[in-house]
Amino acid sequence: MGLVDRLYKKMPLIAQHGLVSLYGGYRYWLRFGPGYRAACQIFSQRMMYDASRWQAWQHQQCQQLLTMAAQQVPYYQQTWAKPERKAAQAGYLSEIPLLEKDVVRTNPRLFLRQDQRPRHCLTFHTSGSTGTPITTIWTVPEVRASLAVREIRSAGWAGVSFKMPRATFSGRVVEPDPHSGGPFYRYNALEGQVYLSAFHLRPDTAAAYVKALRKHTIEWLTGYAVSIYLLAKFILENNIPPLNLKAVITTSEKVIPEMRRVMEAAYGCRVYEEYGTVENVLFASECEYGRLHLSPDVGIVEIVRPDGSPCSPHEVGEVVVTGLMRRYQPFIRYRLGDLAAWDDLVCACGRQMPIIKEVVGRVEDVVTGPDGRQMVRFHGIFVDQPHIQEGQIIQEAVNRIRVKVVATNGFGLADVQSIVERVQQRLGCQVEVVVERVNAIPRTASGKFRAVICQIPPEKRLV
């Protein structure tokens, strides 16, 4: 815990609100400072490029990036052999080796270009939910550009703006006391933003969250998908009058149809999904027709098979990304650790930006059966389970699955049997299924919910 966090924890409530507002002033400058309007204009103009123009633009940017990396970035200088440096000069991305996360995690500064010395840099860390966090180092213009693309192609597509009052579920510890009776938010007065705690959300606290949203006339909600869904679920279960928001934009976790239905009923508006990363090597956002469009000017995205060949549309593969927006610490052919599939539909919105059909999950969260089958879509285990508040799948061994459930009144043997049957239906009857009732499912240190956890080391999984 840093010094500011320790001071914040000891402050009275009114001082905490004040500190959050002070931080909001810094974020306001960081977002809307010099270059922001120009970035918004550029992202708006490029949005309607046709496919051939996007392809030409990406090729030019890729060639510039690879040439610069070969000449100015220590890691690539040291590891790329002569044929790879030649490929970089020609812009042949497919001939560049894949970049592993562990390499970046071990020495992130080895990826900083040597021909630049920015006066002010910002450091952000990945959540580290599956290991040690990765350190990313940004220049101020890079941060501003990342915020501008969200304004134009996410908030803008949803009919809202970051200049409007909003509420956010994130990993910030806004209420330091885990046993607090509330309030479970802090208010950024400068931006009209309510920071909601992802760590105190329960059926008996939901009314307090809703009260905060009404008090500060919040117009839209963004942040962790599971937290937003759980609040919506508690609103409906407790017969709290639905909110009338303008939009909900989810991040960090996958949204399934049942989650979307519940959220739209509770918030009285449409739900839009985002797909992005702390590393900012890609960004995808949902348009008005429900398609998840990638922004080609944020990164070049490949979806590949285990042998490295590109996947066909609708075929699930590993996501490999080359970031185009962050040039100070460039990640090239970076193995993101996600599984996804392309869509080959032409979207009615008219934007010829690539469409991701589905972000399936993380490589680390693939569940493997005794016969070698691999499953990544385990959300159906908890669909239409009326006595389960939330659940988590943990693979402890190839032939053993532990299912943790937070149960409601009425949960019994029939519910347990239903879970066992659903797991065995997917992985085989030889799999032992242990159903464990728990009071709560712990979040990661950043407040995220992990629906599936595989504890088997990758090298020991049957494939």
TORGUSE-472112 format. One record per residue (C-alpha): x, y, z; residue in one letter. Coordinates in steps of 0.25 Angstrom, whole numbers, padded with zeros to 4 digits, always signed. Layout:
// residues N
XYZa;...
***
This chain:
// residues 463
+0000+0000+0000m;+0006+0014-0004g;+0007+0026+0004l;-0006+0033-0002v;-0014+0020+0000d;-0010+0020+0015r;-0013+0034+0017l;-0026+0032+0009y;-0030+0021+0019k;-0028+0029+0031k;-0036+0041+0025m;-0050+0045+0030p;-0061+0042+0019l;-0062+0057+0014i;-0047+0058+0013a;-0047+0045+0004q;-0058+0051-0005h;-0049+0063-0006g;-0036+0055-0009l;-0044+0048-0020v;-0049+0061-0026s;-0034+0066-0026l;-0030+0053-0033y;-0042+0056-0043g;-0035+0069-0046g;-0023+0062-0050y;-0030+0052-0058r;-0038+0064-0065y;-0025+0070-0069w;-0020+0057-0074l;-0032+0054-0082r;-0036+0067-0088f;-0022+0074-0088g;-0014+0079-0101p;-0016+0069-0113g;-0029+0063-0108y;-0039+0070-0117r;-0029+0067-0129a;-0029+0052-0125a;-0044+0052-0125c;-0045+0058-0138q;-0035+0048-0144i;-0042+0036-0139f;-0055+0041-0144s;-0050+0043-0158q;-0043+0030-0159r;-0056+0023-0154m;-0062+0022-0168m;-0049+0017-0175y;-0053+0006-0185d;-0046-0007-0183a;-0035-0005-0194s;-0031+0009-0188r;-0030+0003-0174w;-0021-0008-0179q;-0012+0002-0186a;-0012+0011-0174w;-0008-0001-0165q;+0003-0006-0174h;+0009+0007-0174q;+0009+0009-0159q;+0013-0005-0157c;+0026-0003-0166q;+0029+0010-0158q;+0027+0003-0145l;+0036-0009-0148l;+0047-0001-0154t;+0047+0008-0142m;+0047-0004-0132a;+0059-0011-0140a;+0067+0002-0138q;+0063+0008-0125q;+0057-0002-0116v;+0067-0011-0108p;+0059-0023-0107y;+0057-0024-0122y;+0071-0020-0125q;+0076-0031-0116q;+0067-0043-0120t;+0063-0041-0135w;+0073-0048-0144a;+0077-0043-0157k;+0065-0049-0165p;+0056-0043-0155e;+0062-0029-0156r;+0061-0030-0171k;+0046-0034-0170a;+0044-0022-0161a;+0050-0013-0171q;+0040-0018-0181a;+0028-0018-0172g;+0026-0033-0172y;+0019-0035-0158l;+0017-0050-0160s;+0032-0052-0160e;+0034-0046-0147i;+0034-0056-0134p;+0023-0056-0124l;+0026-0048-0111l;+0023-0055-0098e;+0017-0048-0086k;+0028-0053-0077d;+0039-0045-0085v;+0031-0032-0083v;+0028-0035-0068r;+0043-0038-0065t;+0049-0025-0071n;+0038-0015-0076p;+0048-0004-0078r;+0056-0012-0088l;+0044-0009-0098f;+0046+0006-0097l;+0051+0013-0109r;+0064+0020-0108q;+0062+0032-0117d;+0052+0038-0108q;+0053+0044-0094r;+0038+0048-0090p;+0038+0059-0079r;+0026+0052-0072h;+0022+0037-0073c;+0011+0029-0066l;+0012+0015-0061t;+0000+0006-0061f;+0000-0009-0057h;-0008-0021-0062t;-0017-0027-0051s;-0008-0039-0049g;-0019-0048-0047s;-0012-0060-0054t;+0002-0056-0049g;+0011-0044-0046t;+0006-0031-0052p;+0012-0025-0065i;+0017-0011-0064t;+0013-0002-0076t;+0020+0012-0078i;+0012+0022-0085w;+0015+0036-0090t;+0004+0047-0087v;+0000+0048-0102p;-0002+0033-0102e;-0011+0033-0090v;-0019+0045-0096r;-0021+0037-0109a;-0026+0025-0102s;-0036+0033-0095l;-0040+0040-0108a;-0043+0027-0115v;-0052+0022-0104r;-0060+0036-0105e;-0062+0035-0120i;-0064+0020-0122r;-0069+0015-0109s;-0077+0026-0102a;-0080+0033-0115g;-0086+0020-0121w;-0094+0018-0108a;-0100+0032-0109g;-0092+0037-0096v;-0079+0045-0093s;-0069+0045-0082f;-0073+0060-0080k;-0086+0055-0075m;-0089+0050-0060p;-0085+0035-0059r;-0082+0024-0049a;-0070+0014-0050t;-0068+0000-0044f;-0053-0002-0044s;-0042-0008-0036g;-0040+0005-0027r;-0042+0002-0012v;-0052+0014-0010v;-0056+0009+0003e;-0044+0004+0011p;-0052-0003+0022d;-0057-0017+0018p;-0067-0017+0028h;-0073-0003+0025s;-0088+0000+0026g;-0086+0010+0015g;-0086+0019+0007p;-0080+0010-0003f;-0075+0021-0013y;-0067+0033-0013r;-0071+0045-0022y;-0062+0053-0032n;-0069+0066-0032a;-0061+0072-0043l;-0065+0062-0053e;-0078+0058-0047g;-0073+0044-0045q;-0077+0033-0035v;-0066+0023-0032y;-0074+0010-0027l;-0067-0001-0019s;-0066-0014-0025a;-0063-0020-0012f;-0076-0017-0004h;-0087-0021-0013l;-0097-0030-0007r;-0112-0032-0007p;-0113-0024+0005d;-0105-0012+0000t;-0111-0011-0014a;-0121+0000-0009a;-0109+0008-0004a;-0102+0008-0018y;-0115+0012-0025v;-0117+0023-0015k;-0103+0029-0019a;-0106+0028-0034l;-0120+0035-0032r;-0114+0046-0022k;-0103+0050-0032h;-0112+0049-0045t;-0103+0039-0052i;-0106+0037-0066e;-0098+0025-0070w;-0090+0014-0064l;-0077+0007-0068t;-0067-0002-0062g;-0066-0017-0058y;-0077-0025-0065a;-0079-0035-0054v;-0080-0024-0043s;-0090-0016-0052i;-0098-0029-0054y;-0099-0033-0040l;-0104-0019-0036l;-0115-0020-0047a;-0118-0034-0042k;-0120-0029-0027f;-0128-0018-0032i;-0138-0027-0039l;-0138-0037-0027e;-0140-0026-0017n;-0151-0020-0025n;-0144-0007-0025i;-0150+0002-0036p;-0141+0002-0049p;-0132+0013-0052l;-0133+0021-0065n;-0119+0022-0070l;-0115+0026-0084k;-0105+0015-0086a;-0097+0004-0079v;-0083+0001-0084i;-0076-0011-0079t;-0061-0014-0078t;-0052-0025-0073s;-0061-0037-0073e;-0069-0045-0083k;-0084-0041-0084v;-0093-0053-0087i;-0108-0052-0092p;-0114-0054-0078e;-0105-0043-0072m;-0109-0034-0083r;-0124-0036-0081r;-0123-0034-0066v;-0115-0021-0067m;-0124-0015-0078e;-0136-0018-0069a;-0130-0012-0057a;-0124+0000-0063y;-0134+0003-0074g;-0124+0005-0085c;-0116-0002-0095r;-0103-0009-0091v;-0090-0008-0099y;-0078-0016-0098e;-0064-0012-0099e;-0051-0021-0101y;-0038-0015-0097g;-0025-0017-0089t;-0017-0009-0079v;-0005-0011-0089e;-0014-0003-0099n;-0010-0012-0111v;-0024-0013-0116l;-0038-0007-0114f;-0052-0012-0119a;-0065-0006-0116s;-0080-0010-0119e;-0087-0002-0129c;-0102+0001-0130e;-0104-0012-0137y;-0098-0020-0126g;-0085-0023-0134r;-0071-0023-0126l;-0063-0014-0136h;-0048-0014-0134l;-0041+0000-0136s;-0029-0003-0146p;-0022+0009-0142d;-0020+0004-0128v;-0014-0009-0132g;-0012-0020-0142i;-0019-0032-0137v;-0017-0046-0142e;-0025-0059-0137i;-0016-0071-0139v;-0016-0086-0138r;-0006-0093-0129p;+0003-0095-0141d;+0003-0080-0144g;-0006-0080-0156s;-0017-0070-0157p;-0031-0075-0152c;-0043-0075-0162s;-0055-0067-0158p;-0063-0073-0146h;-0051-0082-0143e;-0046-0079-0128v;-0031-0076-0127g;-0021-0069-0119e;-0021-0053-0120v;-0007-0048-0124v;-0006-0033-0124v;+0003-0022-0129t;+0001-0009-0123g;+0001+0004-0132l;-0004+0014-0122m;+0007+0013-0111r;+0020+0015-0119r;+0029+0018-0106y;+0028+0004-0101q;+0024-0004-0113p;+0019-0018-0112f;+0020-0026-0125i;+0013-0039-0128r;+0010-0039-0113y;+0003-0052-0108r;-0009-0046-0100l;-0014-0059-0094g;-0028-0057-0099d;-0036-0066-0108l;-0046-0060-0119a;-0052-0062-0133a;-0054-0053-0145w;-0067-0051-0151d;-0069-0049-0166d;-0082-0042-0166l;-0083-0028-0172v;-0089-0019-0161c;-0101-0010-0165a;-0095+0001-0157c;-0086+0004-0169g;-0072+0004-0162r;-0063-0006-0169q;-0055-0008-0156m;-0052-0023-0153p;-0062-0030-0145i;-0059-0040-0134i;-0070-0050-0133k;-0067-0054-0119e;-0056-0052-0108v;-0057-0066-0102v;-0048-0065-0090g;-0033-0066-0086r;-0023-0077-0090v;-0021-0079-0075e;-0035-0082-0072d;-0037-0093-0082v;-0042-0106-0075v;-0037-0119-0080t;-0044-0132-0079g;-0037-0146-0077p;-0039-0149-0092d;-0032-0136-0096g;-0044-0128-0100r;-0043-0114-0096q;-0054-0105-0092m;-0055-0090-0091v;-0070-0087-0091r;-0074-0091-0077f;-0084-0080-0074h;-0095-0089-0077g;-0093-0097-0064i;-0100-0086-0056f;-0111-0082-0066v;-0125-0084-0061d;-0120-0088-0047q;-0130-0080-0039p;-0123-0083-0025h;-0109-0079-0029i;-0105-0064-0027q;-0091-0066-0034e;-0082-0078-0037g;-0068-0081-0040q;-0061-0093-0047i;-0048-0097-0042i;-0040-0109-0049q;-0031-0115-0039e;-0027-0127-0047a;-0030-0133-0061v;-0041-0142-0054n;-0046-0132-0043r;-0054-0120-0044i;-0058-0111-0032r;-0070-0103-0033v;-0072-0091-0023k;-0086-0086-0022v;-0092-0074-0014v;-0106-0080-0012a;-0119-0074-0008t;-0130-0080+0000n;-0135-0092-0006g;-0122-0098-0011f;-0122-0113-0009g;-0118-0126-0014l;-0125-0124-0027a;-0117-0112-0030d;-0104-0119-0027v;-0108-0131-0036q;-0111-0121-0047s;-0097-0115-0046i;-0091-0129-0046v;-0098-0133-0058e;-0095-0121-0066r;-0080-0122-0063v;-0080-0136-0067q;-0088-0134-0079q;-0077-0125-0084r;-0065-0132-0079l;-0069-0147-0078g;-0074-0155-0066c;-0061-0159-0061q;-0059-0145-0056v;-0061-0143-0041e;-0069-0131-0038v;-0069-0125-0024v;-0079-0114-0021v;-0075-0105-0010e;-0084-0095-0004r;-0077-0082+0000v;-0081-0069+0006n;-0074-0061-0005a;-0065-0063-0016i;-0052-0054-0015p;-0049-0044-0025r;-0035-0042-0030t;-0027-0031-0024a;-0032-0021-0034s;-0047-0025-0032g;-0049-0034-0044k;-0057-0047-0044f;-0051-0059-0050r;-0062-0069-0054a;-0052-0080-0058v;-0039-0084-0052i;-0030-0095-0057c;-0019-0099-0047q;-0012-0109-0056i;+0001-0104-0061p;+0000-0103-0077p;+0011-0113-0079e;+0003-0123-0071k;-0010-0122-0078r;-0014-0133-0088l;-0016-0128-0102v;
***
